[in-house]
Amino acid sequence: MFAKWIIATQINHGLEHATITILIEKYGMQTIAGRASSDGFYIFGDVDTGLLLECTKDALHRMNNGNKELAISTFCGTNILTTGTLTTFFTILSNQFYKHSNRLEKILNALTWSILAVMLAQPIGRWIQKMVTTSGNVENIEIESISEISPILRKVHTQWKKHS
């Protein structure tokens, strides 16, 4: 049961990314965020429900037709978490390597290592998304409905396809 919950959340996370990508592609940069769950995903922002449904259907269609890479997003929280973690780790490491340096050298070395961490975080974050937090395998889910929870919060409800 737990494994099915994880898989469903990964799939909905990928569909959430694809939906946001298509929203941006069709209507320009949006001030929105999303969060996946096992039974769908939430979209935070001023997005019309009809427009959200159109983009979600388009995302599902594209992913089912081979565009599974839409599941991976540069804007994902996984990338932000990876960046923060690596930057913290590299800064601590820098401080250990250069503990006998003067204050200015320590700051400059910490900055250099932090920049390296940010550069490494992008491909590592994408890899973590691909291997752990998202899935582009949307063949077994369908859009059930969209509910408006508040003027700036919508939930896209998904469900496993019923096999005949």
N, C-alpha and C positions, 0 to 999 in steps of 0.2 A: 504494500500500500504506500509506504514512504517513497519507494522508487518511482511509482507512478506520479506521485505528487511532485517530485523533483523534475521528472521528464516533462510533465505538463507545464510547470513553471518555466523551464528552459525554453520550451516551444512558444509560450505566450510572451516571454521576454524577447525572443527573436521577432515575433510578429509585431510587438510593440515598437521595436527599433525600425522595422520595415515600414510600419504605418507612419511614424514620425518622419522618416526619410522621404516618403512620398508626399506628405503634407508640405515639407520644406521645398521639395522639388517642384510641386505644382503651384504653391501659393507663397513662396518666399520664406525667409527665416521667421520662425515663430518663437514666442516666449512660452515654451511648453516644457513639460517634463512628464515622465512616465514611470510606472512601477508595475511589474508583473506579479501575478498570483497564479495559483493552479487552475483557476476557473476564468481567466481572462487577464485584462490589464487596465490600469487606471491612466487617464490622461489629465494632467493638471494644466490649465490654461484656458484662454478664451477661444474655444474651438466649437464651431457649430456641429451639432450632433449629426446632421445629414452629411456634412463634409467629412466628419470623422468616419462614418460608416462607409462612404465612398472610398476613402483612402485605405481603410482596413481591408475592404473587399479587393481593391487593386493590389495591395500588399500580399494578401493570401494567394491571389491569382498568379502574380509574378513569382512568388516563392514556389508554388506548385509547378511552375513552368521552368524551373531551373535557376532562378535568381536567389538561391539560398544565401548568398553573401549579404543580402539585405539585412540579415539577422545581426550582423556585426556593425557597431556604430562607434564613431570617434567620440561622440558625446555621452557615451555610457558611463554610469557611475562606477563600473568596474575599472575603467581607465582612470577616473579621479582617485579612487581608492589605491590603485596600483601606483599612481604618481606620488600620492602622499606617503605611502609606505616606503617606496624606494628612496624618496627624498629624505625622509627621516633616517632610514638605515644608512644611506651614503653620508649624510651629515655626521652622524655618530661615528661612522668609520673614519671619516676625514679627521675628526677631532682626535681619534686614537692615533692615527698615523702621524699627525702633526702636533702632538701635545707639547712639544718643546719649542714650537715656533712662537713668534710674537703674535699679539692680538690681531694685527692687520693681516698677517700671513694666514692665520687661522680662518679669518673671515673670508679672505679671497679663495683659499682652498675649499672651504665649505661651499661657497658659491659655485666654484668649478665643479665640484662633485655633485651638487644639486642639479646643475644644468645637465650633467651626464645622466643623472637619474631621470630627469624629465624626458630626455631624448630616448632612453631605453624603455621608459614606461609605455610609450605608444605601441610599439610592436608586442611588448609583453602583455599589455592590457588586451590587445586584440586577440592574442593567443589564448589568454584566460577566457575571454568571451567565447571563442570558438570551441575550446575544450571543456569548459566548465559551466559558464553561466547562461549561454544561449544555445538555441538549436534552430536550424533552418528547415527541419523536417516537419512541415505543417500538413502533411498529407492526411493525417487522421483527425484533424480538428476542423470545426466549422464555427462561423460566427452565429451566435444565438440571438443576441440583442445588444443594444447600447442603452444604458440608463444614465440619466442626468441626475447626479447626486447633489450638485450645487451649480450655480452659474459658471464656476471655473473648474468643475470636477465631473468627469464622465468615466463610466466603467464600460469597457467592451467585454461582454460575456462570451466565452467560447465554451464549446463542449466537444467531447469525443464523438466522432461520426458513428452513427448507428449502422452496423453491418446487417444486411438482409440475409 
